[in-house]
Amino acid sequence: MSATFETTDRPVERKRSTPRIRRRTDWGRWYTWAVLAWLFAPIAFMIVFSFNDPAGRHNITWQGFTLRWYADAFAYRDLNEAMYNSVTIALLTMFVAGALGTLLGLALGRYDFRGKQLTNLVMFAAISAPEVVLGAALLSTFLMMNVTTGYWTTVIAHVMFCVSFVAITVRARVITLDPSLEEAARDLGAGSWTTFRLVTFPMLFPAIMAGGLLAFALSIDDYIITSFVSGDVTTFPLWIWGATRVGIPPQVNVMGTLLFAVGLIMAVVNIVAARRRA
């Protein structure tokens, strides 16, 4: 019995993308750009009108290009005080919530303990609860404890609702860590603190930085909770809301632009540093 093999010289047909797939890709690309344009349109409006030269109090129509508002960015003392309060509260929130959230996320991602599921439930409840509910609850708590609302109650409130965001960010990073790296450090003679400082912390640092920046952003633009617990302290969002009755000066757009630029630079530096470490 003999076996015969037939060979053909026909070329192998390659699969080509159909017009329907290409259309789906194009529609997806255009939809993504449309969503990004919708999200960044208010920011672009703020930046553009920081260079506007309005004739009256209302900076809502383009009347000419000028740079004088950047030279007079700190002309309003009460606006400067409000911005100072917002920045300092946001920085305190970033550091305190970053430290507490890092420890909480490390515990939730690595250890099993009694009440772990309840802790997760409380964290997600704090994130999903409406801000008006959190603000009213915090105000009631401060009043029952005879605590005068003001600067420090605002800091406490901001730390309270930002800890969950930091903890969830760090917890997601802890779950993906390779435990063999820490075991290797211990095999080489490193103690618990040395292992954490030289191995664990550098791997967690991108998540810690991301959680801290998120806490800073959530704190500095919060209005609802701050309006409940701020007392006689005015922050940047509260000042803007009060200024809408008589007209928002161009300095608000200038400070908002500078604040956005600083946040953008911090985010870019964080991304570049994370890529270099990778």
C-alpha positions in Angstrom: 0.0 0.0 0.0 1.4 3.3 -1.0 0.5 6.7 0.3 0.3 9.7 -2.0 0.5 13.3 -0.9 -1.0 16.0 -3.0 0.6 19.5 -2.8 -0.9 22.6 -4.1 0.7 25.9 -4.9 -2.3 27.9 -3.8 -1.3 30.8 -1.5 -2.6 30.8 2.0 -5.4 33.3 2.4 -4.9 35.8 5.2 -7.7 37.1 7.2 -8.4 40.7 6.4 -10.3 43.1 8.5 -13.8 43.6 7.2 -15.3 47.0 6.6 -17.7 46.4 9.5 -14.8 45.9 12.0 -13.0 49.0 10.6 -16.2 51.0 11.1 -16.6 49.8 14.6 -13.0 50.8 15.4 -13.6 54.2 13.8 -16.8 54.7 15.8 -15.1 53.7 19.0 -12.2 56.1 18.4 -14.5 59.0 17.6 -16.7 58.2 20.6 -13.6 58.2 22.9 -12.5 61.6 21.6 -16.0 63.0 22.0 -16.2 61.9 25.6 -12.7 63.3 26.4 -13.7 66.6 24.7 -16.9 66.8 26.8 -15.0 66.2 30.0 -12.2 68.7 29.3 -14.5 71.4 27.8 -15.1 73.2 31.2 -11.4 73.1 31.9 -10.6 74.6 28.5 -13.2 77.3 29.1 -11.7 78.2 32.4 -8.2 78.4 30.9 -9.3 80.5 27.9 -11.3 82.9 30.0 -8.4 83.4 32.4 -6.9 85.5 29.6 -10.2 87.4 28.9 -10.5 91.2 29.5 -14.1 91.7 30.6 -15.5 95.2 30.9 -17.8 94.4 33.8 -18.1 91.9 36.7 -19.3 88.9 34.6 -16.5 87.0 32.8 -18.7 85.0 30.5 -18.2 86.6 27.1 -14.9 87.0 25.2 -13.9 90.6 24.9 -10.2 90.6 24.4 -6.9 89.0 25.3 -4.9 90.2 28.3 -2.3 88.9 30.8 -3.0 91.5 33.5 -5.1 89.1 35.6 -2.0 86.8 36.1 -0.1 89.9 37.4 -3.0 90.7 39.7 -3.8 87.1 40.6 -3.7 87.9 44.3 -5.6 91.1 44.3 -8.5 89.8 46.5 -7.4 89.1 50.1 -10.4 87.0 50.9 -9.9 85.0 47.8 -6.3 84.4 48.7 -7.3 83.3 52.2 -9.9 80.9 50.8 -7.3 79.4 48.4 -4.8 79.1 51.3 -7.4 77.2 53.4 -8.2 74.9 50.5 -4.6 74.1 49.7 -3.5 73.5 53.3 -6.6 71.4 54.1 -6.0 69.3 51.0 -2.3 68.8 51.9 -3.1 67.7 55.4 -5.8 65.4 54.0 -3.3 63.9 51.5 -0.7 63.1 54.2 -3.1 61.9 57.0 -5.4 60.0 54.7 -2.5 58.7 52.8 -0.8 57.3 55.9 -4.0 55.8 57.4 -5.3 54.5 54.0 -1.9 52.9 53.3 -1.9 50.9 56.6 -5.6 50.0 56.1 -5.0 48.9 52.5 -2.0 46.9 53.5 -3.9 45.1 56.2 -6.9 44.4 54.0 -4.8 43.1 51.1 -2.4 40.9 53.1 -4.1 39.6 56.3 -7.2 37.8 57.3 -8.8 39.0 60.5 -12.1 39.2 62.2 -14.2 42.0 60.8 -12.4 42.2 57.5 -15.7 42.0 55.5 -17.3 44.6 57.7 -14.4 46.9 57.1 -14.7 46.5 53.4 -18.4 47.2 53.7 -17.8 50.4 55.7 -15.2 51.6 53.2 -17.4 51.1 50.1 -20.4 52.6 52.0 -18.4 55.7 52.7 -17.6 56.0 49.0 -21.1 55.3 47.7 -23.0 57.4 50.3 -24.2 60.8 49.0 -22.1 63.7 50.2 -25.1 65.5 51.7 -25.7 62.5 54.0 -22.1 62.4 55.1 -22.1 66.2 55.7 -25.3 66.1 57.7 -24.1 63.2 59.7 -20.7 64.8 60.5 -22.4 68.1 61.4 -24.7 66.3 63.8 -21.8 64.4 65.4 -19.8 67.6 65.9 -22.8 69.3 67.5 -23.6 66.4 69.8 -19.9 66.4 70.9 -20.0 70.2 71.4 -17.2 70.7 68.9 -17.1 74.1 67.2 -17.0 73.7 63.4 -14.2 75.3 61.6 -10.8 74.5 60.1 -10.0 71.4 61.9 -13.4 69.9 61.6 -13.1 70.4 57.9 -9.8 68.5 58.0 -11.3 65.7 60.0 -14.2 65.4 57.6 -12.0 65.4 54.5 -9.7 62.7 56.0 -12.8 60.6 56.8 -14.1 60.4 53.3 -10.7 60.2 51.6 -9.3 57.3 53.6 -11.5 54.8 51.8 -10.2 55.9 48.3 -6.6 55.6 49.4 -7.1 52.2 51.1 -8.8 50.7 48.1 -6.0 51.9 45.8 -3.3 50.5 48.0 -5.2 47.3 48.6 -5.5 46.6 44.9 -1.7 47.0 44.6 -1.0 44.8 47.7 -3.0 41.9 46.2 -0.8 41.9 43.1 2.6 41.9 45.0 4.9 38.9 44.6 5.5 37.5 48.1 8.6 35.7 46.9 10.5 39.1 46.8 9.9 39.7 50.5 10.9 36.1 51.3 14.1 36.5 49.3 14.9 39.6 51.3 14.4 37.7 54.6 16.5 34.8 53.4 19.3 37.3 52.8 19.1 38.5 56.4 16.8 41.5 56.2 14.5 42.1 59.2 10.8 43.0 59.0 11.4 46.8 59.0 14.3 46.6 56.5 12.2 44.3 54.2 9.3 46.8 54.3 11.5 49.8 53.8 13.6 48.4 50.9 11.3 46.0 49.2 7.6 46.4 50.1 7.4 50.2 50.3 9.0 50.9 46.9 6.6 48.5 45.2 3.7 50.2 47.0 4.8 53.7 46.4 3.1 54.3 43.0 -0.3 53.2 44.6 0.4 55.4 47.7 1.2 58.4 45.5 -1.9 57.8 43.4 -4.1 57.5 46.5 -2.6 60.6 48.0 -3.1 62.7 44.8 -6.7 61.4 44.6 -7.2 62.5 48.2 -5.7 65.9 47.4 -8.0 66.4 44.4 -11.1 65.2 46.3 -10.4 67.5 49.2 -9.5 70.7 47.4 -12.7 70.8 45.2 -15.2 69.5 47.8 -18.1 71.8 48.4 -21.1 69.8 49.9 -19.4 68.3 52.9 -17.3 71.4 53.5 -20.4 73.6 53.6 -21.7 71.6 56.5 -18.6 71.4 58.7 -16.5 74.5 57.8 -18.2 76.9 60.2 -16.8 80.4 59.6 -13.9 79.1 57.5 -14.1 79.8 53.7 -12.5 77.5 51.2 -12.0 78.1 47.5 -15.2 76.4 46.3 -17.3 78.2 49.0 -15.8 81.5 48.0 -16.7 80.9 44.4 -20.3 80.0 45.3 -20.6 83.2 47.3 -19.1 85.3 44.5 -21.7 84.1 42.0 -24.2 86.6 43.4 -22.2 89.6 42.4 -20.0 88.2 39.6 -16.9 86.0 39.6 -13.7 87.9 39.0 -11.1 86.7 36.4 -8.7 85.9 39.2 -10.8 82.8 40.0 -10.1 81.4 36.5 -6.4 82.3 37.0 -6.1 80.4 40.3 -8.1 77.5 38.8 -5.7 77.4 35.9 -2.6 77.5 38.1 -4.1 74.8 40.3 -4.9 72.6 37.3 -1.4 73.1 36.0 0.2 72.1 39.3 -2.0 69.0 39.5 -1.2 68.0 36.0 2.6 68.4 36.6 2.3 66.2 39.7 0.5 63.5 37.8 3.0 63.6 34.9 5.9 63.4 37.4 4.2 60.4 39.1 3.7 58.6 35.8 7.3 59.2 34.6 8.7 58.1 37.9 6.6 54.9 37.9 7.8 54.1 34.3 11.4 54.6 35.3 11.0 52.3 38.3 9.4 49.7 36.1 
